[in-house]
Amino acid sequence: MDLQEYVIDIKEPNPGDGYFVDNWYAVFPNDYHKKIFKNSVKNTGRLPWKKQVVKIYSSETGKSIQRIFKGAFRSPSKSEKGFPLIRISPDAAHVLRSGEIDRTPVSLRLSKGSKFKFYWNHFDASIRCAYKLGFIALAVSLIGLSISAVSLYLSIR
């Protein structure tokens, strides 16, 4: 999608809230799934491993974040002035806005994100480290496998 004006709605994490339990999600208007990912939510089967990542780029700061797409099924999706609302955590809002966070429109570009980059650059250090350690362990195991294959070949020879 091209740059468009959005209003960022700060949503404080509330454990009892069904929409926004933690900092992983960004809540969008319902029709945005088809605009961003070129398919409907019905095609994903609503399965947890098929949740899609959206990249949110701010032209104001020149930075982007990646969050899991979540539709706003039971909440308003437009601001008082008609701009689409995006509900994100305060930490994510500070990346997208320079200065004070208020309800003035900001230019954002929404595009399909990468699950690899979502976990590689995750905001939670424990998840980011576990993901990167998994790739390091895979590389070490492949090196060990190749060393054992070479030694097996040399012993047979």
Backbone as CSV, one residue per row, in Angstrom:
resi,resn,N_x,N_y,N_z,CA_x,CA_y,CA_z,C_x,C_y,C_z
1,MET,0.836,-1.179,0.000,0.000,0.000,0.000,0.885,1.248,0.000
2,ASP,0.379,2.315,-0.536,1.110,3.578,-0.560,0.991,4.278,0.787
3,LEU,1.767,5.360,0.909,1.679,6.160,2.125,0.263,6.688,2.285
4,GLN,-0.266,6.579,3.492,-1.616,7.024,3.777,-1.640,7.576,5.193
5,GLU,-2.557,8.484,5.458,-2.687,9.065,6.790,-3.464,8.109,7.696
6,TYR,-2.906,7.857,8.879,-3.553,7.027,9.887,-3.498,7.743,11.222
7,VAL,-4.383,7.373,12.099,-4.323,7.847,13.479,-3.872,6.670,14.333
8,ILE,-2.798,6.890,15.086,-2.292,5.830,15.965,-3.026,5.923,17.291
9,ASP,-3.677,4.850,17.660,-4.408,4.778,18.913,-3.581,3.946,19.879
10,ILE,-3.099,4.563,20.943,-2.282,3.857,21.926,-3.190,2.995,22.778
11,LYS,-2.847,1.746,22.873,-3.612,0.816,23.695,-2.681,0.232,24.727
12,GLU,-2.930,0.535,25.967,-2.117,-0.018,27.046,-2.434,-1.503,27.174
13,PRO,-1.411,-2.341,27.357,-1.666,-3.778,27.520,-2.510,-4.054,28.755
14,ASN,-3.543,-4.828,28.548,-4.442,-5.196,29.634,-4.677,-6.695,29.538
15,PRO,-4.282,-7.465,30.556,-4.410,-8.933,30.457,-5.831,-9.420,30.237
16,GLY,-6.827,-8.657,30.647,-8.207,-9.090,30.477,-8.796,-8.716,29.137
17,ASP,-8.089,-7.958,28.341,-8.598,-7.500,27.052,-8.365,-8.574,25.997
18,GLY,-9.422,-8.950,25.288,-9.310,-10.001,24.286,-8.582,-9.584,23.031
19,TYR,-8.483,-8.285,22.736,-7.852,-7.820,21.505,-6.353,-7.695,21.622
20,PHE,-5.913,-7.164,22.737,-4.541,-6.688,22.792,-3.895,-7.163,24.072
21,VAL,-3.416,-8.375,24.078,-2.842,-8.941,25.285,-1.406,-8.487,25.465
22,ASP,-0.680,-8.332,24.396,0.730,-7.972,24.528,1.177,-7.102,23.358
23,ASN,2.446,-6.938,23.224,3.046,-6.026,22.262,3.237,-6.650,20.880
24,TRP,2.763,-7.853,20.652,3.003,-8.555,19.390,2.100,-8.076,18.264
25,TYR,0.912,-7.579,18.612,-0.118,-7.338,17.614,-0.261,-5.864,17.271
26,ALA,-0.772,-5.601,16.097,-1.277,-4.291,15.700,-2.697,-4.533,15.214
27,VAL,-3.643,-3.759,15.715,-5.053,-3.950,15.382,-5.420,-2.968,14.273
28,PHE,-5.946,-3.506,13.176,-6.270,-2.731,11.983,-7.756,-2.823,11.692
29,PRO,-8.263,-1.930,10.826,-9.633,-2.111,10.322,-9.746,-3.446,9.590
30,ASN,-10.933,-4.022,9.620,-11.134,-5.384,9.103,-10.792,-5.550,7.630
31,ASP,-11.092,-4.564,6.805,-10.883,-4.727,5.365,-9.421,-4.596,4.951
32,TYR,-8.524,-4.305,5.870,-7.117,-4.102,5.525,-6.371,-5.403,5.247
33,HIS,-6.865,-6.527,5.708,-6.195,-7.807,5.444,-6.120,-8.055,3.946
34,LYS,-7.226,-7.837,3.258,-7.247,-8.059,1.802,-6.384,-7.025,1.073
35,LYS,-6.338,-5.775,1.579,-5.540,-4.735,0.931,-4.044,-5.010,1.063
36,ILE,-3.622,-5.537,2.201,-2.199,-5.752,2.452,-1.720,-7.088,1.896
37,PHE,-2.454,-8.158,2.201,-1.985,-9.514,1.890,-2.609,-10.116,0.637
38,LYS,-3.544,-9.433,0.009,-4.192,-9.881,-1.234,-5.019,-11.154,-1.054
39,ASN,-5.390,-11.463,0.179,-6.320,-12.568,0.426,-7.149,-12.225,1.659
40,SER,-8.247,-12.932,1.839,-9.119,-12.629,2.962,-8.716,-13.445,4.188
41,VAL,-9.258,-13.059,5.324,-8.960,-13.774,6.563,-9.495,-15.198,6.491
42,LYS,-10.580,-15.399,5.746,-11.160,-16.737,5.606,-10.172,-17.710,4.956
43,ASN,-9.341,-17.217,4.040,-8.369,-18.075,3.351,-7.253,-18.544,4.266
44,THR,-7.003,-17.840,5.368,-5.958,-18.262,6.293,-6.453,-19.350,7.231
45,GLY,-7.756,-19.537,7.304,-8.295,-20.577,8.170,-8.231,-20.224,9.641
46,ARG,-7.842,-19.011,9.960,-7.730,-18.525,11.337,-6.855,-19.424,12.204
47,LEU,-5.894,-20.066,11.597,-4.975,-20.935,12.319,-3.809,-20.111,12.854
48,PRO,-3.318,-20.415,14.070,-2.282,-19.575,14.670,-0.986,-19.526,13.866
49,TRP,-0.606,-20.592,13.204,0.650,-20.591,12.453,0.487,-19.893,11.103
50,LYS,-0.732,-19.555,10.728,-0.951,-18.829,9.484,-1.180,-17.338,9.707
51,LYS,-0.983,-16.869,10.938,-1.117,-15.437,11.182,-0.049,-14.707,10.397
52,GLN,-0.424,-13.591,9.831,0.489,-12.893,8.939,1.061,-11.644,9.600
53,VAL,2.269,-11.322,9.190,3.005,-10.199,9.758,2.888,-9.009,8.815
54,VAL,2.624,-7.856,9.386,2.530,-6.625,8.605,3.685,-5.712,8.998
55,LYS,4.286,-5.100,7.981,5.377,-4.155,8.198,4.779,-2.754,8.144
56,ILE,5.020,-1.971,9.179,4.502,-0.612,9.270,5.691,0.333,9.189
57,TYR,5.758,1.108,8.115,6.866,2.041,7.889,6.370,3.460,8.105
58,SER,7.111,4.238,8.879,6.774,5.624,9.137,7.715,6.531,8.346
59,SER,7.136,7.393,7.525,7.962,8.351,6.781,8.442,9.469,7.695
60,GLU,7.780,9.662,8.829,8.163,10.707,9.771,9.500,10.402,10.438
61,THR,9.703,9.152,10.845,10.945,8.772,11.523,11.887,7.988,10.617
62,GLY,11.383,7.444,9.514,12.200,6.629,8.625,12.444,5.231,9.171
63,LYS,11.676,4.815,10.170,11.835,3.486,10.787,10.588,2.659,10.532
64,SER,10.751,1.351,10.692,9.609,0.460,10.523,9.576,-0.557,11.654
65,ILE,8.392,-1.090,11.894,8.199,-2.160,12.862,7.419,-3.264,12.165
66,GLN,7.484,-4.451,12.724,6.710,-5.565,12.197,5.854,-6.106,13.329
67,ARG,4.585,-6.264,13.067,3.650,-6.771,14.054,2.724,-7.789,13.395
68,ILE,2.122,-8.633,14.191,1.154,-9.607,13.698,-0.167,-8.881,13.446
69,PHE,-0.769,-9.120,12.286,-2.025,-8.481,11.898,-3.155,-9.002,12.764
70,LYS,-3.987,-8.101,13.231,-5.179,-8.480,13.987,-6.302,-7.541,13.576
71,GLY,-7.468,-8.082,13.247,-8.600,-7.263,12.831,-9.358,-6.709,14.009
72,ALA,-9.938,-5.530,13.826,-10.722,-4.878,14.879,-12.188,-5.246,14.686
73,PHE,-12.574,-6.411,15.158,-13.915,-6.902,14.884,-14.980,-6.253,15.771
74,ARG,-14.616,-5.867,16.982,-15.622,-5.323,17.894,-15.317,-3.896,18.341
75,SER,-14.521,-3.185,17.604,-14.184,-1.823,18.006,-14.225,-0.911,16.785
76,PRO,-14.379,0.387,17.003,-14.432,1.296,15.852,-13.117,1.309,15.094
77,SER,-13.205,1.454,13.774,-11.994,1.418,12.947,-11.685,2.762,12.298
78,LYS,-12.472,3.792,12.597,-12.216,5.126,12.060,-12.196,6.126,13.213
79,SER,-11.348,7.157,13.056,-11.293,8.219,14.055,-12.453,9.190,13.827
80,GLU,-12.537,10.199,14.691,-13.610,11.179,14.563,-13.527,11.918,13.229
81,LYS,-12.327,12.129,12.699,-12.145,12.867,11.446,-12.133,11.956,10.224
82,GLY,-12.373,10.652,10.405,-12.471,9.729,9.284,-11.187,9.015,8.914
83,PHE,-10.098,9.242,9.652,-8.850,8.538,9.362,-8.914,7.127,9.940
84,PRO,-8.319,6.143,9.257,-8.291,4.788,9.807,-7.468,4.737,11.098
85,LEU,-7.917,3.944,12.055,-7.212,3.777,13.328,-6.315,2.554,13.274
86,ILE,-5.136,2.677,13.827,-4.247,1.538,14.041,-3.950,1.500,15.526
87,ARG,-4.308,0.413,16.187,-4.065,0.299,17.621,-2.781,-0.486,17.853
88,ILE,-1.806,0.160,18.502,-0.540,-0.483,18.816,-0.127,-0.092,20.224
89,SER,0.905,-0.751,20.698,1.404,-0.490,22.043,2.168,0.825,22.083
90,PRO,2.370,1.393,23.276,3.133,2.638,23.386,4.566,2.504,22.879
91,ASP,5.201,1.352,23.096,6.575,1.157,22.623,6.654,1.242,21.104
92,ALA,5.707,0.620,20.419,5.692,0.657,18.964,5.365,2.058,18.455
93,ALA,4.504,2.769,19.165,4.137,4.123,18.747,5.327,5.071,18.820
94,HIS,6.198,4.880,19.791,7.376,5.743,19.915,8.370,5.520,18.769
95,VAL,8.356,4.337,18.168,9.215,4.080,17.013,8.654,4.796,15.783
96,LEU,7.325,4.849,15.674,6.683,5.401,14.482,6.481,6.914,14.537
97,ARG,6.483,7.494,15.720,6.251,8.937,15.868,7.457,9.599,16.494
98,SER,7.792,10.769,16.022,8.833,11.551,16.679,8.126,12.604,17.527
99,GLY,8.586,12.784,18.727,7.951,13.747,19.620,6.819,13.110,20.395
100,GLU,5.827,13.930,20.719,4.726,13.478,21.564,3.737,12.635,20.763
101,ILE,3.228,11.603,21.410,2.244,10.724,20.778,0.864,11.295,21.054
102,ASP,0.179,11.702,20.005,-1.179,12.196,20.157,-2.032,11.621,19.037
103,ARG,-3.255,12.076,18.931,-4.181,11.511,17.956,-4.200,12.307,16.649
104,THR,-3.063,12.894,16.279,-2.983,13.561,14.979,-2.567,12.529,13.930
105,PRO,-2.999,12.692,12.704,-2.669,11.717,11.659,-1.165,11.664,11.370
106,VAL,-0.693,10.492,11.019,0.702,10.274,10.652,0.724,9.457,9.362
107,SER,1.705,9.728,8.505,1.823,8.989,7.240,2.539,7.666,7.474
108,LEU,1.861,6.574,7.146,2.424,5.236,7.311,2.251,4.459,6.020
109,ARG,3.147,3.521,5.774,3.036,2.597,4.652,2.911,1.203,5.239
110,LEU,1.859,0.504,4.860,1.630,-0.862,5.325,1.983,-1.822,4.203
111,SER,2.741,-2.855,4.526,3.083,-3.864,3.527,3.210,-5.216,4.221
112,LYS,3.287,-6.240,3.407,3.437,-7.588,3.937,4.807,-7.728,4.577
113,GLY,4.850,-8.247,5.791,6.104,-8.418,6.507,6.618,-9.843,6.412
114,SER,7.756,-10.068,7.015,8.399,-11.374,7.000,8.403,-11.953,8.412
115,LYS,7.959,-13.209,8.538,7.993,-13.841,9.856,9.421,-14.028,10.339
116,PHE,10.344,-14.278,9.403,11.745,-14.419,9.784,12.253,-13.125,10.419
117,LYS,12.014,-11.998,9.762,12.466,-10.715,10.312,11.706,-10.341,11.569
118,PHE,10.436,-10.749,11.663,9.645,-10.468,12.860,10.297,-11.093,14.088
119,TYR,10.710,-12.350,13.987,11.338,-13.015,15.133,12.829,-12.661,15.257
120,TRP,13.508,-12.407,14.152,14.935,-12.067,14.202,15.152,-10.729,14.902
121,ASN,14.265,-9.766,14.639,14.361,-8.442,15.247,13.275,-8.222,16.290
122,HIS,12.882,-9.259,16.990,11.792,-9.182,17.952,12.147,-8.235,19.087
123,PHE,11.141,-7.542,19.605,11.362,-6.585,20.687,11.623,-7.268,22.019
124,ASP,11.197,-8.503,22.190,11.420,-9.251,23.424,12.748,-10.004,23.300
125,ALA,13.690,-9.698,24.189,15.043,-10.252,24.079,15.058,-11.769,24.212
126,SER,14.202,-12.335,25.042,14.219,-13.789,25.230,13.791,-14.518,23.957
127,ILE,12.807,-14.007,23.257,12.362,-14.631,22.008,13.408,-14.435,20.921
128,ARG,13.964,-13.228,20.832,14.989,-12.931,19.825,16.212,-13.825,20.017
129,CYS,16.683,-13.990,21.274,17.862,-14.824,21.541,17.582,-16.292,21.251
130,ALA,16.407,-16.770,21.640,16.063,-18.170,21.384,16.007,-18.454,19.882
131,TYR,15.456,-17.526,19.122,15.364,-17.693,17.675,16.752,-17.720,17.044
132,LYS,17.608,-16.794,17.441,18.957,-16.742,16.873,19.803,-17.923,17.333
133,LEU,19.639,-18.377,18.579,20.378,-19.548,19.054,19.974,-20.806,18.305
134,GLY,18.699,-20.877,17.898,18.253,-22.013,17.094,18.993,-22.091,15.776
135,PHE,19.206,-20.960,15.125,19.951,-20.950,13.866,21.430,-21.244,14.077
136,ILE,21.997,-20.766,15.169,23.395,-21.074,15.484,23.549,-22.572,15.748
137,ALA,22.608,-23.152,16.496,22.657,-24.593,16.773,22.521,-25.401,15.486
138,LEU,21.676,-24.947,14.578,21.529,-25.635,13.295,22.834,-25.585,12.511
139,ALA,23.505,-24.440,12.491,24.777,-24.310,11.767,25.846,-25.208,12.385
140,VAL,25.932,-25.231,13.715,26.935,-26.079,14.384,26.653,-27.550,14.115
141,SER,25.383,-27.947,14.131,25.058,-29.353,13.875,25.373,-29.738,12.426
142,LEU,25.157,-28.831,11.479,25.500,-29.127,10.082,27.009,-29.237,9.894
143,ILE,27.776,-28.409,10.602,29.240,-28.514,10.547,29.687,-29.852,11.133
144,GLY,29.089,-30.239,12.268,29.423,-31.525,12.880,29.049,-32.698,11.998
145,LEU,27.914,-32.597,11.340,27.481,-33.660,10.429,28.441,-33.781,9.248
146,SER,28.880,-32.650,8.710,29.811,-32.715,7.585,31.176,-33.255,8.014
147,ILE,31.631,-32.903,9.216,32.912,-33.446,9.714,32.815,-34.952,9.895
148,SER,31.697,-35.427,10.457,31.553,-36.873,10.651,31.416,-37.603,9.313
149,ALA,30.780,-36.980,8.325,30.665,-37.612,7.008,32.036,-37.709,6.343
150,VAL,32.848,-36.661,6.489,34.195,-36.687,5.914,35.050,-37.736,6.615
151,SER,34.972,-37.807,7.938,35.772,-38.800,8.665,35.312,-40.222,8.353
152,LEU,34.018,-40.415,8.168,33.512,-41.738,7.786,34.023,-42.110,6.388
153,TYR,34.011,-41.167,5.484,34.502,-41.416,4.135,35.995,-41.745,4.148
154,LEU,36.772,-41.020,4.947,38.217,-41.269,5.011,38.537,-42.608,5.684
155,SER,37.702,-43.044,6.641,37.969,-44.325,7.304,37.635,-45.492,6.402
156,ILE,36.632,-45.335,5.533,36.259,-46.401,4.608,37.300,-46.509,3.493
157,ARG,37.856,-45.439,3.126,38.808,-45.384,2.042,40.058,-46.041,2.413
